[in-house]
Amino acid sequence: MSLDTVVEDIRNEARERAQEIQSEGDERAAEIVSEAEADADEILAEQEQETERAIEQEREQKLSSAKLEAKQQRLEARRDALQEVRDAVEQRLADLEGDRREELTRELLDAASEEFDAGDTVRVFGKPEDDELLTDIVADYDGYEYGGEHDCLGGVVVESEQSRVRVNNTFDSVLEDVWEDNLQNISTRLFEQ
């Protein structure tokens, strides 16, 4: 064998080995690219799911927030409507005149009088505009006198130092009691659905 033949054999072997290495490298590169593409597809799918979850969560939060705001606006509108009704009732009570005002004032004074002992000196207070009416009414009661003004819609505040009792039978206090006792019914009637 000649040296040239040996060199040529070594070269052929080297080329074959280089081709094998090249082929193995190409296969390994293809595997790496395939794995990388699979990983990228998996990451992309996870990102899409995460994005969808985030979008859904944000949508739910906005929907919940909008529902809460709408509920608060409804409650505020109901409070305003109830306040308007109460204001209208207060105005009607304040505007009562004549026999009806006298009748209600006497009833409230009669109810308050049950709290006092005979012989007590009793003072009756009321709305400034009712001073004449109250002066006339208390003249019908022994030991009663008109005591002056009280800031109210009408009715009476009655007190006696002897029995240390003070009874608030103003239109305001009666309205407050009736309002509190019937608020649910009033609300139901106004806002039936």
C-alpha positions as CSV (number, residue, x, y, z in Angstrom):
1,M,0.0,0.0,0.0
2,S,1.2,3.2,-0.9
3,L,1.3,6.3,1.2
4,D,-1.1,8.0,-1.1
5,T,-3.6,5.2,-0.8
6,V,-3.4,5.3,3.0
7,V,-3.8,9.1,2.9
8,E,-6.8,8.7,0.6
9,D,-8.4,6.1,2.9
10,I,-7.9,8.3,5.9
11,R,-9.4,11.2,4.0
12,N,-12.4,9.1,2.9
13,E,-12.9,7.9,6.5
14,A,-12.6,11.5,7.7
15,R,-15.2,12.6,5.1
16,E,-17.6,9.8,6.1
17,R,-17.1,10.6,9.8
18,A,-17.6,14.3,9.0
19,Q,-20.8,13.5,7.1
20,E,-22.0,11.3,10.0
21,I,-21.2,14.1,12.5
22,Q,-22.9,16.6,10.1
23,S,-25.9,14.3,9.9
24,E,-26.0,13.7,13.7
25,G,-25.7,17.5,14.2
26,D,-28.5,18.1,11.7
27,E,-30.7,15.6,13.5
28,R,-29.9,17.1,16.9
29,A,-30.5,20.6,15.6
30,A,-33.8,19.5,14.1
31,E,-34.7,17.9,17.5
32,I,-33.7,21.1,19.4
33,V,-35.7,23.3,16.9
34,S,-38.7,21.0,17.3
35,E,-38.5,21.0,21.1
36,A,-38.1,24.8,21.0
37,E,-41.1,25.2,18.7
38,A,-43.1,22.9,21.0
39,D,-42.1,24.9,24.1
40,A,-42.9,28.1,22.2
41,D,-46.4,26.7,21.3
42,E,-47.0,25.7,24.9
43,I,-45.8,29.1,26.3
44,L,-48.0,30.8,23.7
45,A,-51.0,28.7,24.7
46,E,-50.4,29.4,28.4
47,Q,-50.1,33.1,27.7
48,E,-53.3,33.1,25.7
49,Q,-55.1,31.3,28.6
50,E,-53.6,33.7,31.1
51,T,-54.7,36.7,28.9
52,E,-58.2,35.3,28.6
53,R,-58.4,34.8,32.4
54,A,-57.2,38.4,33.0
55,I,-59.7,39.7,30.5
56,E,-62.5,37.7,32.2
57,Q,-61.4,38.8,35.6
58,E,-61.3,42.5,34.6
59,R,-64.7,42.1,32.9
60,E,-66.2,40.6,36.1
61,Q,-64.7,43.4,38.2
62,K,-66.0,46.1,35.9
63,L,-69.4,44.4,35.8
64,S,-69.5,44.1,39.6
65,S,-68.4,47.7,40.0
66,A,-71.1,48.9,37.6
67,K,-73.7,46.8,39.4
68,L,-72.6,48.3,42.8
69,E,-72.7,51.8,41.4
70,A,-76.1,51.3,39.9
71,K,-77.4,49.9,43.2
72,Q,-75.9,52.9,45.1
73,Q,-77.6,55.3,42.6
74,R,-81.0,53.5,43.1
75,L,-80.6,53.7,46.9
76,E,-79.7,57.4,46.7
77,A,-82.7,58.0,44.4
78,R,-84.9,56.2,46.9
79,R,-83.5,58.2,49.8
80,D,-84.2,61.4,47.9
81,A,-87.7,60.3,47.0
82,L,-88.4,59.4,50.6
83,Q,-87.0,62.7,51.8
84,E,-89.2,64.5,49.3
85,V,-92.3,62.7,50.7
86,R,-91.3,63.5,54.2
87,D,-90.7,67.2,53.3
88,A,-94.1,67.3,51.7
89,V,-95.7,65.8,54.8
90,E,-93.9,68.3,57.0
91,Q,-95.0,71.1,54.8
92,R,-98.7,69.9,55.0
93,L,-98.4,69.7,58.8
94,A,-96.9,73.2,59.0
95,D,-99.6,74.6,56.8
96,L,-102.5,73.1,58.7
97,E,-104.9,75.9,59.7
98,G,-108.2,76.6,61.5
99,D,-110.3,73.9,63.1
100,R,-108.1,71.0,62.0
101,R,-105.0,72.6,63.6
102,E,-106.9,73.4,66.8
103,E,-108.4,69.9,67.0
104,L,-105.0,68.2,66.6
105,T,-103.3,70.6,69.1
106,R,-106.0,69.8,71.7
107,E,-105.6,66.1,71.1
108,L,-101.9,66.3,71.6
109,L,-102.3,68.5,74.8
110,D,-104.9,66.1,76.2
111,A,-102.5,63.1,75.6
112,A,-99.7,65.0,77.3
113,S,-101.9,66.1,80.2
114,E,-102.2,62.4,81.3
115,E,-98.5,62.6,82.5
116,F,-99.1,65.4,85.0
117,D,-100.7,65.3,88.5
118,A,-103.6,67.5,89.5
119,G,-102.4,70.8,91.0
120,D,-99.2,70.9,89.0
121,T,-98.4,74.2,87.3
122,V,-98.0,73.2,83.7
123,R,-96.4,75.3,80.9
124,V,-97.3,74.7,77.3
125,F,-94.9,75.6,74.5
126,G,-95.6,75.6,70.8
127,K,-94.9,77.0,67.3
128,P,-94.5,80.8,67.4
129,E,-97.3,81.2,64.9
130,D,-99.6,79.2,67.3
131,D,-99.2,81.5,70.3
132,E,-102.8,82.8,70.0
133,L,-104.2,79.4,69.5
134,L,-102.2,77.9,72.5
135,T,-103.2,80.8,74.7
136,D,-106.9,80.1,74.0
137,I,-106.5,76.4,74.4
138,V,-104.6,76.5,77.7
139,A,-107.3,78.8,79.2
140,D,-109.5,75.7,79.2
141,Y,-107.1,73.8,81.5
142,D,-106.7,74.5,85.2
143,G,-103.1,75.2,86.2
144,Y,-101.9,75.5,82.6
145,E,-100.3,78.5,81.1
146,Y,-98.7,79.4,77.7
147,G,-94.9,79.1,78.2
148,G,-93.7,80.5,75.0
149,E,-92.2,79.5,71.7
150,H,-90.8,76.1,70.7
151,D,-89.2,75.5,67.2
152,C,-91.6,72.9,65.7
153,L,-94.2,72.4,63.0
154,G,-97.0,72.5,65.5
155,G,-98.4,70.7,68.5
156,V,-97.2,71.1,72.0
157,V,-94.3,70.6,74.4
158,V,-95.7,70.4,77.9
159,E,-93.6,70.5,81.1
160,S,-94.1,70.9,84.9
161,E,-91.3,71.7,87.4
162,Q,-93.2,70.0,90.2
163,S,-93.4,66.6,88.5
164,R,-90.2,67.2,86.5
165,V,-91.8,65.8,83.4
166,R,-91.5,67.1,79.9
167,V,-93.7,65.7,77.2
168,N,-92.9,66.4,73.5
169,N,-96.2,66.1,71.6
170,T,-95.2,68.2,68.6
171,F,-96.2,67.4,65.1
172,D,-92.5,66.8,64.5
173,S,-92.2,64.1,67.2
174,V,-95.5,62.4,66.2
175,L,-94.3,62.4,62.5
176,E,-90.9,61.0,63.5
177,D,-92.6,58.1,65.4
178,V,-95.1,57.4,62.6
179,W,-92.3,57.7,60.0
180,E,-90.0,55.2,61.8
181,D,-92.8,52.7,62.4
182,N,-94.0,52.8,58.8
183,L,-90.9,53.5,56.8
184,Q,-90.8,50.0,55.4
185,N,-94.5,50.2,54.3
186,I,-93.9,53.7,52.8
187,S,-90.9,52.4,50.9
188,T,-92.7,49.4,49.6
189,R,-95.6,51.5,48.4
190,L,-93.4,54.0,46.7
191,F,-91.0,51.5,45.1
192,E,-93.1,48.4,44.4
193,Q,-91.5,46.4,41.6
